[in-house]
Amino acid sequence: MTIPEERIERLHSLAYEAATASNQDRAREYVRLARRIAERNRVDLPRRFKRFTCDRCDSYLRPGSNGRVRLQDGHVVVTCDCGEQARYPY
Ligand SMILES: [Zn+2]
């Protein structure tokens, strides 16, 4: 793993922990920071990072708490509290 990848992993864990502690503002800061590092270093964000973050408001999604997950037509549909929806094949 490269250093930017390691930093992103670390920020992902921190965002998860903050979201678990209902500290959404802090979780959002970690998500934004990780996105910035990925952009600057041209590395891809891990798949689970993309799946559990909202593209619109940068929230770290915790289904059942600030997001909903549904299965629809062979897709996983993740809905954030801000209204943004993301769908992924599974
Ligand atoms: Zn959102």
PDB file of the backbone (N, CA, C, O) and the ligand in Angstrom, with CONECT records:
HET     ZN  A 101       1
ATOM      1  N   MET A   1       0.827  -1.206   0.000  1.00  0.00           N
ATOM      2  CA  MET A   1       0.000   0.000   0.000  1.00  0.00           C
ATOM      3  C   MET A   1       0.863   1.257   0.000  1.00  0.00           C
ATOM      4  O   MET A   1       1.865   1.328   0.711  1.00  0.00           O
ATOM      5  N   THR A   2       0.477   2.232  -0.786  1.00  0.00           N
ATOM      6  CA  THR A   2       1.223   3.487  -0.827  1.00  0.00           C
ATOM      7  C   THR A   2       0.793   4.365   0.354  1.00  0.00           C
ATOM      8  O   THR A   2      -0.208   4.087   1.015  1.00  0.00           O
ATOM      9  N   ILE A   3       1.556   5.415   0.604  1.00  0.00           N
ATOM     10  CA  ILE A   3       1.240   6.290   1.738  1.00  0.00           C
ATOM     11  C   ILE A   3      -0.140   6.957   1.593  1.00  0.00           C
ATOM     12  O   ILE A   3      -0.912   6.956   2.552  1.00  0.00           O
ATOM     13  N   PRO A   4      -0.470   7.527   0.419  1.00  0.00           N
ATOM     14  CA  PRO A   4      -1.832   8.089   0.309  1.00  0.00           C
ATOM     15  C   PRO A   4      -2.919   7.054   0.558  1.00  0.00           C
ATOM     16  O   PRO A   4      -3.926   7.356   1.200  1.00  0.00           O
ATOM     17  N   GLU A   5      -2.732   5.856   0.067  1.00  0.00           N
ATOM     18  CA  GLU A   5      -3.729   4.797   0.298  1.00  0.00           C
ATOM     19  C   GLU A   5      -3.877   4.496   1.782  1.00  0.00           C
ATOM     20  O   GLU A   5      -4.981   4.287   2.285  1.00  0.00           O
ATOM     21  N   GLU A   6      -2.741   4.478   2.468  1.00  0.00           N
ATOM     22  CA  GLU A   6      -2.786   4.223   3.906  1.00  0.00           C
ATOM     23  C   GLU A   6      -3.521   5.338   4.643  1.00  0.00           C
ATOM     24  O   GLU A   6      -4.301   5.085   5.561  1.00  0.00           O
ATOM     25  N   ARG A   7      -3.260   6.564   4.229  1.00  0.00           N
ATOM     26  CA  ARG A   7      -3.935   7.712   4.871  1.00  0.00           C
ATOM     27  C   ARG A   7      -5.434   7.650   4.627  1.00  0.00           C
ATOM     28  O   ARG A   7      -6.229   7.940   5.520  1.00  0.00           O
ATOM     29  N   ILE A   8      -5.814   7.272   3.416  1.00  0.00           N
ATOM     30  CA  ILE A   8      -7.233   7.164   3.097  1.00  0.00           C
ATOM     31  C   ILE A   8      -7.894   6.078   3.953  1.00  0.00           C
ATOM     32  O   ILE A   8      -8.994   6.268   4.472  1.00  0.00           O
ATOM     33  N   GLU A   9      -7.213   4.944   4.092  1.00  0.00           N
ATOM     34  CA  GLU A   9      -7.727   3.858   4.941  1.00  0.00           C
ATOM     35  C   GLU A   9      -7.944   4.346   6.367  1.00  0.00           C
ATOM     36  O   GLU A   9      -8.962   4.065   6.999  1.00  0.00           O
ATOM     37  N   ARG A  10      -6.954   5.084   6.847  1.00  0.00           N
ATOM     38  CA  ARG A  10      -7.006   5.596   8.213  1.00  0.00           C
ATOM     39  C   ARG A  10      -8.193   6.561   8.370  1.00  0.00           C
ATOM     40  O   ARG A  10      -8.941   6.494   9.345  1.00  0.00           O
ATOM     41  N   LEU A  11      -8.343   7.453   7.389  1.00  0.00           N
ATOM     42  CA  LEU A  11      -9.449   8.414   7.443  1.00  0.00           C
ATOM     43  C   LEU A  11     -10.796   7.709   7.328  1.00  0.00           C
ATOM     44  O   LEU A  11     -11.783   8.139   7.926  1.00  0.00           O
ATOM     45  N   HIS A  12     -10.832   6.637   6.565  1.00  0.00           N
ATOM     46  CA  HIS A  12     -12.057   5.850   6.453  1.00  0.00           C
ATOM     47  C   HIS A  12     -12.447   5.285   7.823  1.00  0.00           C
ATOM     48  O   HIS A  12     -13.613   5.337   8.216  1.00  0.00           O
ATOM     49  N   SER A  13     -11.465   4.749   8.540  1.00  0.00           N
ATOM     50  CA  SER A  13     -11.751   4.213   9.877  1.00  0.00           C
ATOM     51  C   SER A  13     -12.210   5.311  10.817  1.00  0.00           C
ATOM     52  O   SER A  13     -13.142   5.125  11.599  1.00  0.00           O
ATOM     53  N   LEU A  14     -11.543   6.465  10.732  1.00  0.00           N
ATOM     54  CA  LEU A  14     -11.919   7.582  11.604  1.00  0.00           C
ATOM     55  C   LEU A  14     -13.329   8.062  11.297  1.00  0.00           C
ATOM     56  O   LEU A  14     -14.097   8.371  12.207  1.00  0.00           O
ATOM     57  N   ALA A  15     -13.671   8.123  10.009  1.00  0.00           N
ATOM     58  CA  ALA A  15     -15.020   8.551   9.607  1.00  0.00           C
ATOM     59  C   ALA A  15     -16.047   7.552  10.140  1.00  0.00           C
ATOM     60  O   ALA A  15     -17.103   7.939  10.641  1.00  0.00           O
ATOM     61  N   TYR A  16     -15.727   6.273  10.026  1.00  0.00           N
ATOM     62  CA  TYR A  16     -16.628   5.239  10.512  1.00  0.00           C
ATOM     63  C   TYR A  16     -16.852   5.395  12.018  1.00  0.00           C
ATOM     64  O   TYR A  16     -17.982   5.345  12.503  1.00  0.00           O
ATOM     65  N   GLU A  17     -15.748   5.585  12.740  1.00  0.00           N
ATOM     66  CA  GLU A  17     -15.850   5.730  14.196  1.00  0.00           C
ATOM     67  C   GLU A  17     -16.658   6.963  14.579  1.00  0.00           C
ATOM     68  O   GLU A  17     -17.493   6.910  15.482  1.00  0.00           O
ATOM     69  N   ALA A  18     -16.406   8.076  13.884  1.00  0.00           N
ATOM     70  CA  ALA A  18     -17.132   9.315  14.182  1.00  0.00           C
ATOM     71  C   ALA A  18     -18.619   9.132  13.895  1.00  0.00           C
ATOM     72  O   ALA A  18     -19.463   9.566  14.680  1.00  0.00           O
ATOM     73  N   ALA A  19     -18.946   8.483  12.758  1.00  0.00           N
ATOM     74  CA  ALA A  19     -20.348   8.269  12.406  1.00  0.00           C
ATOM     75  C   ALA A  19     -21.020   7.352  13.427  1.00  0.00           C
ATOM     76  O   ALA A  19     -22.183   7.552  13.778  1.00  0.00           O
ATOM     77  N   THR A  20     -20.292   6.360  13.896  1.00  0.00           N
ATOM     78  CA  THR A  20     -20.823   5.441  14.900  1.00  0.00           C
ATOM     79  C   THR A  20     -21.120   6.172  16.198  1.00  0.00           C
ATOM     80  O   THR A  20     -22.073   5.842  16.905  1.00  0.00           O
ATOM     81  N   ALA A  21     -20.297   7.168  16.505  1.00  0.00           N
ATOM     82  CA  ALA A  21     -20.495   7.964  17.714  1.00  0.00           C
ATOM     83  C   ALA A  21     -21.471   9.121  17.458  1.00  0.00           C
ATOM     84  O   ALA A  21     -21.575  10.041  18.270  1.00  0.00           O
ATOM     85  N   SER A  22     -22.191   9.066  16.312  1.00  0.00           N
ATOM     86  CA  SER A  22     -23.153  10.100  15.921  1.00  0.00           C
ATOM     87  C   SER A  22     -22.530  11.473  15.767  1.00  0.00           C
ATOM     88  O   SER A  22     -23.203  12.494  15.906  1.00  0.00           O
ATOM     89  N   ASN A  23     -21.245  11.489  15.479  1.00  0.00           N
ATOM     90  CA  ASN A  23     -20.572  12.769  15.252  1.00  0.00           C
ATOM     91  C   ASN A  23     -20.461  12.993  13.747  1.00  0.00           C
ATOM     92  O   ASN A  23     -19.386  12.849  13.164  1.00  0.00           O
ATOM     93  N   GLN A  24     -21.592  13.351  13.123  1.00  0.00           N
ATOM     94  CA  GLN A  24     -21.649  13.408  11.660  1.00  0.00           C
ATOM     95  C   GLN A  24     -20.776  14.505  11.073  1.00  0.00           C
ATOM     96  O   GLN A  24     -20.216  14.344   9.989  1.00  0.00           O
ATOM     97  N   ASP A  25     -20.659  15.626  11.791  1.00  0.00           N
ATOM     98  CA  ASP A  25     -19.838  16.720  11.260  1.00  0.00           C
ATOM     99  C   ASP A  25     -18.380  16.296  11.149  1.00  0.00           C
ATOM    100  O   ASP A  25     -17.710  16.577  10.155  1.00  0.00           O
ATOM    101  N   ARG A  26     -17.908  15.622  12.175  1.00  0.00           N
ATOM    102  CA  ARG A  26     -16.524  15.174  12.143  1.00  0.00           C
ATOM    103  C   ARG A  26     -16.331  14.097  11.076  1.00  0.00           C
ATOM    104  O   ARG A  26     -15.327  14.089  10.363  1.00  0.00           O
ATOM    105  N   ALA A  27     -17.294  13.196  10.975  1.00  0.00           N
ATOM    106  CA  ALA A  27     -17.210  12.144   9.951  1.00  0.00           C
ATOM    107  C   ALA A  27     -17.093  12.770   8.569  1.00  0.00           C
ATOM    108  O   ALA A  27     -16.315  12.310   7.733  1.00  0.00           O
ATOM    109  N   ARG A  28     -17.879  13.831   8.334  1.00  0.00           N
ATOM    110  CA  ARG A  28     -17.868  14.509   7.047  1.00  0.00           C
ATOM    111  C   ARG A  28     -16.491  15.125   6.761  1.00  0.00           C
ATOM    112  O   ARG A  28     -16.014  15.089   5.627  1.00  0.00           O
ATOM    113  N   GLU A  29     -15.864  15.683   7.783  1.00  0.00           N
ATOM    114  CA  GLU A  29     -14.529  16.254   7.591  1.00  0.00           C
ATOM    115  C   GLU A  29     -13.530  15.186   7.156  1.00  0.00           C
ATOM    116  O   GLU A  29     -12.697  15.419   6.281  1.00  0.00           O
ATOM    117  N   TYR A  30     -13.624  14.017   7.776  1.00  0.00           N
ATOM    118  CA  TYR A  30     -12.699  12.934   7.411  1.00  0.00           C
ATOM    119  C   TYR A  30     -12.962  12.463   5.988  1.00  0.00           C
ATOM    120  O   TYR A  30     -12.031  12.159   5.242  1.00  0.00           O
ATOM    121  N   VAL A  31     -14.230  12.405   5.621  1.00  0.00           N
ATOM    122  CA  VAL A  31     -14.589  11.969   4.269  1.00  0.00           C
ATOM    123  C   VAL A  31     -14.031  12.959   3.243  1.00  0.00           C
ATOM    124  O   VAL A  31     -13.477  12.555   2.221  1.00  0.00           O
ATOM    125  N   ARG A  32     -14.182  14.263   3.523  1.00  0.00           N
ATOM    126  CA  ARG A  32     -13.685  15.282   2.593  1.00  0.00           C
ATOM    127  C   ARG A  32     -12.173  15.230   2.464  1.00  0.00           C
ATOM    128  O   ARG A  32     -11.620  15.352   1.370  1.00  0.00           O
ATOM    129  N   LEU A  33     -11.516  15.046   3.598  1.00  0.00           N
ATOM    130  CA  LEU A  33     -10.063  14.978   3.605  1.00  0.00           C
ATOM    131  C   LEU A  33      -9.588  13.781   2.778  1.00  0.00           C
ATOM    132  O   LEU A  33      -8.649  13.898   1.990  1.00  0.00           O
ATOM    133  N   ALA A  34     -10.227  12.654   2.958  1.00  0.00           N
ATOM    134  CA  ALA A  34      -9.844  11.456   2.207  1.00  0.00           C
ATOM    135  C   ALA A  34     -10.056  11.669   0.711  1.00  0.00           C
ATOM    136  O   ALA A  34      -9.236  11.240  -0.101  1.00  0.00           O
ATOM    137  N   ARG A  35     -11.151  12.330   0.345  1.00  0.00           N
ATOM    138  CA  ARG A  35     -11.415  12.599  -1.076  1.00  0.00           C
ATOM    139  C   ARG A  35     -10.332  13.494  -1.662  1.00  0.00           C
ATOM    140  O   ARG A  35      -9.879  13.290  -2.788  1.00  0.00           O
ATOM    141  N   ARG A  36      -9.922  14.493  -0.877  1.00  0.00           N
ATOM    142  CA  ARG A  36      -8.893  15.423  -1.327  1.00  0.00           C
ATOM    143  C   ARG A  36      -7.566  14.687  -1.559  1.00  0.00           C
ATOM    144  O   ARG A  36      -6.885  14.902  -2.561  1.00  0.00           O
ATOM    145  N   ILE A  37      -7.223  13.822  -0.613  1.00  0.00           N
ATOM    146  CA  ILE A  37      -5.969  13.075  -0.751  1.00  0.00           C
ATOM    147  C   ILE A  37      -6.015  12.189  -2.001  1.00  0.00           C
ATOM    148  O   ILE A  37      -5.034  12.082  -2.737  1.00  0.00           O
ATOM    149  N   ALA A  38      -7.161  11.562  -2.224  1.00  0.00           N
ATOM    150  CA  ALA A  38      -7.305  10.689  -3.393  1.00  0.00           C
ATOM    151  C   ALA A  38      -7.138  11.491  -4.677  1.00  0.00           C
ATOM    152  O   ALA A  38      -6.477  11.045  -5.615  1.00  0.00           O
ATOM    153  N   GLU A  39      -7.743  12.681  -4.713  1.00  0.00           N
ATOM    154  CA  GLU A  39      -7.665  13.516  -5.901  1.00  0.00           C
ATOM    155  C   GLU A  39      -6.242  13.973  -6.179  1.00  0.00           C
ATOM    156  O   GLU A  39      -5.734  13.873  -7.295  1.00  0.00           O
ATOM    157  N   ARG A  40      -5.619  14.477  -5.120  1.00  0.00           N
ATOM    158  CA  ARG A  40      -4.275  15.016  -5.263  1.00  0.00           C
ATOM    159  C   ARG A  40      -3.271  13.968  -5.688  1.00  0.00           C
ATOM    160  O   ARG A  40      -2.344  14.249  -6.447  1.00  0.00           O
ATOM    161  N   ASN A  41      -3.463  12.765  -5.197  1.00  0.00           N
ATOM    162  CA  ASN A  41      -2.481  11.715  -5.472  1.00  0.00           C
ATOM    163  C   ASN A  41      -2.928  10.787  -6.587  1.00  0.00           C
ATOM    164  O   ASN A  41      -2.250   9.812  -6.910  1.00  0.00           O
ATOM    165  N   ARG A  42      -4.079  11.102  -7.171  1.00  0.00           N
ATOM    166  CA  ARG A  42      -4.634  10.281  -8.241  1.00  0.00           C
ATOM    167  C   ARG A  42      -4.705   8.812  -7.892  1.00  0.00           C
ATOM    168  O   ARG A  42      -4.310   7.946  -8.672  1.00  0.00           O
ATOM    169  N   VAL A  43      -5.211   8.552  -6.714  1.00  0.00           N
ATOM    170  CA  VAL A  43      -5.466   7.157  -6.349  1.00  0.00           C
ATOM    171  C   VAL A  43      -6.973   6.980  -6.223  1.00  0.00           C
ATOM    172  O   VAL A  43      -7.696   7.933  -5.932  1.00  0.00           O
ATOM    173  N   ASP A  44      -7.434   5.774  -6.439  1.00  0.00           N
ATOM    174  CA  ASP A  44      -8.865   5.500  -6.330  1.00  0.00           C
ATOM    175  C   ASP A  44      -9.251   5.329  -4.876  1.00  0.00           C
ATOM    176  O   ASP A  44      -8.492   4.791  -4.069  1.00  0.00           O
ATOM    177  N   LEU A  45     -10.452   5.800  -4.559  1.00  0.00           N
ATOM    178  CA  LEU A  45     -10.965   5.550  -3.220  1.00  0.00           C
ATOM    179  C   LEU A  45     -11.400   4.090  -3.156  1.00  0.00           C
ATOM    180  O   LEU A  45     -11.915   3.544  -4.132  1.00  0.00           O
ATOM    181  N   PRO A  46     -11.189   3.462  -2.000  1.00  0.00           N
ATOM    182  CA  PRO A  46     -11.614   2.058  -1.891  1.00  0.00           C
ATOM    183  C   PRO A  46     -13.115   1.937  -2.150  1.00  0.00           C
ATOM    184  O   PRO A  46     -13.875   2.871  -1.895  1.00  0.00           O
ATOM    185  N   ARG A  47     -13.529   0.786  -2.655  1.00  0.00           N
ATOM    186  CA  ARG A  47     -14.928   0.595  -3.021  1.00  0.00           C
ATOM    187  C   ARG A  47     -15.861   0.808  -1.844  1.00  0.00           C
ATOM    188  O   ARG A  47     -16.920   1.419  -1.990  1.00  0.00           O
ATOM    189  N   ARG A  48     -15.472   0.305  -0.672  1.00  0.00           N
ATOM    190  CA  ARG A  48     -16.392   0.451   0.464  1.00  0.00           C
ATOM    191  C   ARG A  48     -16.454   1.902   0.943  1.00  0.00           C
ATOM    192  O   ARG A  48     -17.453   2.331   1.521  1.00  0.00           O
ATOM    193  N   PHE A  49     -15.373   2.653   0.695  1.00  0.00           N
ATOM    194  CA  PHE A  49     -15.422   4.089   1.021  1.00  0.00           C
ATOM    195  C   PHE A  49     -16.487   4.758   0.152  1.00  0.00           C
ATOM    196  O   PHE A  49     -17.329   5.503   0.655  1.00  0.00           O
ATOM    197  N   LYS A  50     -16.445   4.489  -1.154  1.00  0.00           N
ATOM    198  CA  LYS A  50     -17.412   5.096  -2.066  1.00  0.00           C
ATOM    199  C   LYS A  50     -18.833   4.707  -1.712  1.00  0.00           C
ATOM    200  O   LYS A  50     -19.752   5.522  -1.793  1.00  0.00           O
ATOM    201  N   ARG A  51     -19.003   3.456  -1.318  1.00  0.00           N
ATOM    202  CA  ARG A  51     -20.360   2.973  -1.048  1.00  0.00           C
ATOM    203  C   ARG A  51     -20.962   3.562   0.207  1.00  0.00           C
ATOM    204  O   ARG A  51     -22.181   3.694   0.310  1.00  0.00           O
ATOM    205  N   PHE A  52     -20.127   3.913   1.158  1.00  0.00           N
ATOM    206  CA  PHE A  52     -20.671   4.381   2.428  1.00  0.00           C
ATOM    207  C   PHE A  52     -20.511   5.870   2.626  1.00  0.00           C
ATOM    208  O   PHE A  52     -20.622   6.373   3.744  1.00  0.00           O
ATOM    209  N   THR A  53     -20.246   6.579   1.530  1.00  0.00           N
ATOM    210  CA  THR A  53     -20.193   8.032   1.644  1.00  0.00           C
ATOM    211  C   THR A  53     -21.149   8.633   0.614  1.00  0.00           C
ATOM    212  O   THR A  53     -21.361   8.066  -0.459  1.00  0.00           O
ATOM    213  N   CYS A  54     -21.717   9.779   0.953  1.00  0.00           N
ATOM    214  CA  CYS A  54     -22.660  10.425   0.056  1.00  0.00           C
ATOM    215  C   CYS A  54     -21.909  11.385  -0.857  1.00  0.00           C
ATOM    216  O   CYS A  54     -21.111  12.196  -0.387  1.00  0.00           O
ATOM    217  N   ASP A  55     -22.165  11.295  -2.178  1.00  0.00           N
ATOM    218  CA  ASP A  55     -21.483  12.162  -3.134  1.00  0.00           C
ATOM    219  C   ASP A  55     -21.904  13.613  -3.010  1.00  0.00           C
ATOM    220  O   ASP A  55     -21.148  14.520  -3.357  1.00  0.00           O
ATOM    221  N   ARG A  56     -23.109  13.829  -2.516  1.00  0.00           N
ATOM    222  CA  ARG A  56     -23.589  15.201  -2.455  1.00  0.00           C
ATOM    223  C   ARG A  56     -23.161  15.918  -1.185  1.00  0.00           C
ATOM    224  O   ARG A  56     -22.640  17.032  -1.244  1.00  0.00           O
ATOM    225  N   CYS A  57     -23.379  15.280  -0.029  1.00  0.00           N
ATOM    226  CA  CYS A  57     -23.123  16.004   1.225  1.00  0.00           C
ATOM    227  C   CYS A  57     -21.930  15.457   2.008  1.00  0.00           C
ATOM    228  O   CYS A  57     -21.633  15.949   3.096  1.00  0.00           O
ATOM    229  N   ASP A  58     -21.240  14.445   1.468  1.00  0.00           N
ATOM    230  CA  ASP A  58     -20.050  13.868   2.093  1.00  0.00           C
ATOM    231  C   ASP A  58     -20.319  13.163   3.420  1.00  0.00           C
ATOM    232  O   ASP A  58     -19.384  12.893   4.174  1.00  0.00           O
ATOM    233  N   SER A  59     -21.575  12.864   3.712  1.00  0.00           N
ATOM    234  CA  SER A  59     -21.858  12.130   4.945  1.00  0.00           C
ATOM    235  C   SER A  59     -21.296  10.725   4.867  1.00  0.00           C
ATOM    236  O   SER A  59     -21.238  10.115   3.799  1.00  0.00           O
ATOM    237  N   TYR A  60     -20.886  10.229   6.013  1.00  0.00           N
ATOM    238  CA  TYR A  60     -20.535   8.816   6.098  1.00  0.00           C
ATOM    239  C   TYR A  60     -21.810   8.078   6.483  1.00  0.00           C
ATOM    240  O   TYR A  60     -22.361   8.298   7.561  1.00  0.00           O
ATOM    241  N   LEU A  61     -22.275   7.206   5.601  1.00  0.00           N
ATOM    242  CA  LEU A  61     -23.598   6.617   5.786  1.00  0.00           C
ATOM    243  C   LEU A  61     -23.589   5.395   6.687  1.00  0.00           C
ATOM    244  O   LEU A  61     -22.790   4.470   6.546  1.00  0.00           O
ATOM    245  N   ARG A  62     -24.519   5.450   7.610  1.00  0.00           N
ATOM    246  CA  ARG A  62     -24.727   4.312   8.497  1.00  0.00           C
ATOM    247  C   ARG A  62     -26.173   3.881   8.296  1.00  0.00           C
ATOM    248  O   ARG A  62     -27.078   4.445   8.910  1.00  0.00           O
ATOM    249  N   PRO A  63     -26.399   2.883   7.439  1.00  0.00           N
ATOM    250  CA  PRO A  63     -27.770   2.456   7.189  1.00  0.00           C
ATOM    251  C   PRO A  63     -28.522   2.202   8.494  1.00  0.00           C
ATOM    252  O   PRO A  63     -28.010   1.542   9.398  1.00  0.00           O
ATOM    253  N   GLY A  64     -29.722   2.725   8.579  1.00  0.00           N
ATOM    254  CA  GLY A  64     -30.502   2.582   9.802  1.00  0.00           C
ATOM    255  C   GLY A  64     -30.359   3.808  10.684  1.00  0.00           C
ATOM    256  O   GLY A  64     -31.182   4.046  11.568  1.00  0.00           O
ATOM    257  N   SER A  65     -29.307   4.590  10.440  1.00  0.00           N
ATOM    258  CA  SER A  65     -29.109   5.782  11.249  1.00  0.00           C
ATOM    259  C   SER A  65     -29.249   7.038  10.376  1.00  0.00           C
ATOM    260  O   SER A  65     -30.141   7.851  10.619  1.00  0.00           O
ATOM    261  N   ASN A  66     -28.394   7.210   9.374  1.00  0.00           N
ATOM    262  CA  ASN A  66     -28.542   8.385   8.510  1.00  0.00           C
ATOM    263  C   ASN A  66     -28.654   7.992   7.034  1.00  0.00           C
ATOM    264  O   ASN A  66     -28.416   8.805   6.141  1.00  0.00           O
ATOM    265  N   GLY A  67     -29.015   6.753   6.804  1.00  0.00           N
ATOM    266  CA  GLY A  67     -29.180   6.323   5.422  1.00  0.00           C
ATOM    267  C   GLY A  67     -30.027   5.069   5.351  1.00  0.00           C
ATOM    268  O   GLY A  67     -30.243   4.392   6.356  1.00  0.00           O
ATOM    269  N   ARG A  68     -30.511   4.762   4.135  1.00  0.00           N
ATOM    270  CA  ARG A  68     -31.308   3.559   3.967  1.00  0.00           C
ATOM    271  C   ARG A  68     -30.713   2.741   2.830  1.00  0.00           C
ATOM    272  O   ARG A  68     -30.180   3.290   1.865  1.00  0.00           O
ATOM    273  N   VAL A  69     -30.808   1.455   2.952  1.00  0.00           N
ATOM    274  CA  VAL A  69     -30.324   0.571   1.909  1.00  0.00           C
ATOM    275  C   VAL A  69     -31.477  -0.308   1.460  1.00  0.00           C
ATOM    276  O   VAL A  69     -32.143  -0.934   2.285  1.00  0.00           O
ATOM    277  N   ARG A  70     -31.718  -0.356   0.151  1.00  0.00           N
ATOM    278  CA  ARG A  70     -32.768  -1.217  -0.393  1.00  0.00           C
ATOM    279  C   ARG A  70     -32.178  -2.037  -1.520  1.00  0.00           C
ATOM    280  O   ARG A  70     -31.176  -1.657  -2.126  1.00  0.00           O
ATOM    281  N   LEU A  71     -32.802  -3.153  -1.792  1.00  0.00           N
ATOM    282  CA  LEU A  71     -32.428  -3.935  -2.963  1.00  0.00           C
ATOM    283  C   LEU A  71     -33.498  -3.719  -4.011  1.00  0.00           C
ATOM    284  O   LEU A  71     -34.691  -3.804  -3.720  1.00  0.00           O
ATOM    285  N   GLN A  72     -33.067  -3.436  -5.244  1.00  0.00           N
ATOM    286  CA  GLN A  72     -34.024  -3.163  -6.305  1.00  0.00           C
ATOM    287  C   GLN A  72     -33.433  -3.575  -7.648  1.00  0.00           C
ATOM    288  O   GLN A  72     -32.366  -3.102  -8.039  1.00  0.00           O
ATOM    289  N   ASP A  73     -34.127  -4.448  -8.340  1.00  0.00           N
ATOM    290  CA  ASP A  73     -33.729  -4.887  -9.684  1.00  0.00           C
ATOM    291  C   ASP A  73     -32.249  -5.243  -9.786  1.00  0.00           C
ATOM    292  O   ASP A  73     -31.567  -4.815 -10.717  1.00  0.00           O
ATOM    293  N   GLY A  74     -31.765  -6.010  -8.849  1.00  0.00           N
ATOM    294  CA  GLY A  74     -30.367  -6.423  -8.928  1.00  0.00           C
ATOM    295  C   GLY A  74     -29.383  -5.352  -8.540  1.00  0.00           C
ATOM    296  O   GLY A  74     -28.181  -5.488  -8.768  1.00  0.00           O
ATOM    297  N   HIS A  75     -29.897  -4.267  -7.946  1.00  0.00           N
ATOM    298  CA  HIS A  75     -29.015  -3.204  -7.484  1.00  0.00           C
ATOM    299  C   HIS A  75     -29.201  -2.979  -5.992  1.00  0.00           C
ATOM    300  O   HIS A  75     -30.255  -3.256  -5.419  1.00  0.00           O
ATOM    301  N   VAL A  76     -28.148  -2.472  -5.390  1.00  0.00           N
ATOM    302  CA  VAL A  76     -28.246  -1.975  -4.030  1.00  0.00           C
ATOM    303  C   VAL A  76     -28.473  -0.477  -4.159  1.00  0.00           C
ATOM    304  O   VAL A  76     -27.679   0.221  -4.789  1.00  0.00           O
ATOM    305  N   VAL A  77     -29.552   0.020  -3.566  1.00  0.00           N
ATOM    306  CA  VAL A  77     -29.829   1.448  -3.635  1.00  0.00           C
ATOM    307  C   VAL A  77     -29.614   2.038  -2.250  1.00  0.00           C
ATOM    308  O   VAL A  77     -30.277   1.655  -1.286  1.00  0.00           O
ATOM    309  N   VAL A  78     -28.681   2.973  -2.166  1.00  0.00           N
ATOM    310  CA  VAL A  78     -28.371   3.611  -0.897  1.00  0.00           C
ATOM    311  C   VAL A  78     -28.924   5.032  -0.933  1.00  0.00           C
ATOM    312  O   VAL A  78     -28.594   5.806  -1.832  1.00  0.00           O
ATOM    313  N   THR A  79     -29.753   5.370   0.029  1.00  0.00           N
ATOM    314  CA  THR A  79     -30.340   6.703   0.085  1.00  0.00           C
ATOM    315  C   THR A  79     -29.831   7.425   1.325  1.00  0.00           C
ATOM    316  O   THR A  79     -29.933   6.923   2.444  1.00  0.00           O
ATOM    317  N   CYS A  80     -29.286   8.605   1.101  1.00  0.00           N
ATOM    318  CA  CYS A  80     -28.785   9.426   2.199  1.00  0.00           C
ATOM    319  C   CYS A  80     -29.936  10.282   2.736  1.00  0.00           C
ATOM    320  O   CYS A  80     -30.927  10.504   2.041  1.00  0.00           O
ATOM    321  N   ASP A  81     -29.801  10.752   3.953  1.00  0.00           N
ATOM    322  CA  ASP A  81     -30.799  11.652   4.538  1.00  0.00           C
ATOM    323  C   ASP A  81     -30.975  12.937   3.730  1.00  0.00           C
ATOM    324  O   ASP A  81     -32.032  13.565   3.791  1.00  0.00           O
ATOM    325  N   CYS A  82     -29.945  13.335   2.969  1.00  0.00           N
ATOM    326  CA  CYS A  82     -30.046  14.560   2.170  1.00  0.00           C
ATOM    327  C   CYS A  82     -30.853  14.329   0.901  1.00  0.00           C
ATOM    328  O   CYS A  82     -31.155  15.283   0.184  1.00  0.00           O
ATOM    329  N   GLY A  83     -31.209  13.080   0.609  1.00  0.00           N
ATOM    330  CA  GLY A  83     -32.028  12.770  -0.548  1.00  0.00           C
ATOM    331  C   GLY A  83     -31.255  12.153  -1.692  1.00  0.00           C
ATOM    332  O   GLY A  83     -31.847  11.621  -2.631  1.00  0.00           O
ATOM    333  N   GLU A  84     -29.945  12.219  -1.620  1.00  0.00           N
ATOM    334  CA  GLU A  84     -29.105  11.660  -2.678  1.00  0.00           C
ATOM    335  C   GLU A  84     -29.221  10.129  -2.679  1.00  0.00           C
ATOM    336  O   GLU A  84     -29.222   9.480  -1.633  1.00  0.00           O
ATOM    337  N   GLN A  85     -29.318   9.582  -3.900  1.00  0.00           N
ATOM    338  CA  GLN A  85     -29.379   8.129  -4.023  1.00  0.00           C
ATOM    339  C   GLN A  85     -28.211   7.639  -4.847  1.00  0.00           C
ATOM    340  O   GLN A  85     -27.819   8.271  -5.828  1.00  0.00           O
ATOM    341  N   ALA A  86     -27.664   6.524  -4.449  1.00  0.00           N
ATOM    342  CA  ALA A  86     -26.601   5.915  -5.246  1.00  0.00           C
ATOM    343  C   ALA A  86     -26.988   4.466  -5.452  1.00  0.00           C
ATOM    344  O   ALA A  86     -27.507   3.827  -4.537  1.00  0.00           O
ATOM    345  N   ARG A  87     -26.741   3.934  -6.651  1.00  0.00           N
ATOM    346  CA  ARG A  87     -27.042   2.530  -6.865  1.00  0.00           C
ATOM    347  C   ARG A  87     -25.826   1.782  -7.388  1.00  0.00           C
ATOM    348  O   ARG A  87     -25.053   2.286  -8.203  1.00  0.00           O
ATOM    349  N   TYR A  88     -25.692   0.588  -6.899  1.00  0.00           N
ATOM    350  CA  TYR A  88     -24.577  -0.247  -7.297  1.00  0.00           C
ATOM    351  C   TYR A  88     -25.088  -1.625  -7.658  1.00  0.00           C
ATOM    352  O   TYR A  88     -26.001  -2.149  -7.020  1.00  0.00           O
ATOM    353  N   PRO A  89     -24.495  -2.209  -8.685  1.00  0.00           N
ATOM    354  CA  PRO A  89     -24.836  -3.614  -8.950  1.00  0.00           C
ATOM    355  C   PRO A  89     -24.228  -4.485  -7.850  1.00  0.00           C
ATOM    356  O   PRO A  89     -23.237  -4.093  -7.235  1.00  0.00           O
ATOM    357  N   TYR A  90     -24.790  -5.627  -7.602  1.00  0.00           N
ATOM    358  CA  TYR A  90     -24.130  -6.511  -6.628  1.00  0.00           C
ATOM    359  C   TYR A  90     -23.998  -7.930  -7.146  1.00  0.00           C
ATOM    360  O   TYR A  90     -23.466  -8.795  -6.450  1.00  0.00           O
TER     361      TYR A  90
HETATM  362 ZN    ZN A 101     -26.123  13.101   1.469  1.00  0.00          ZN2+
END
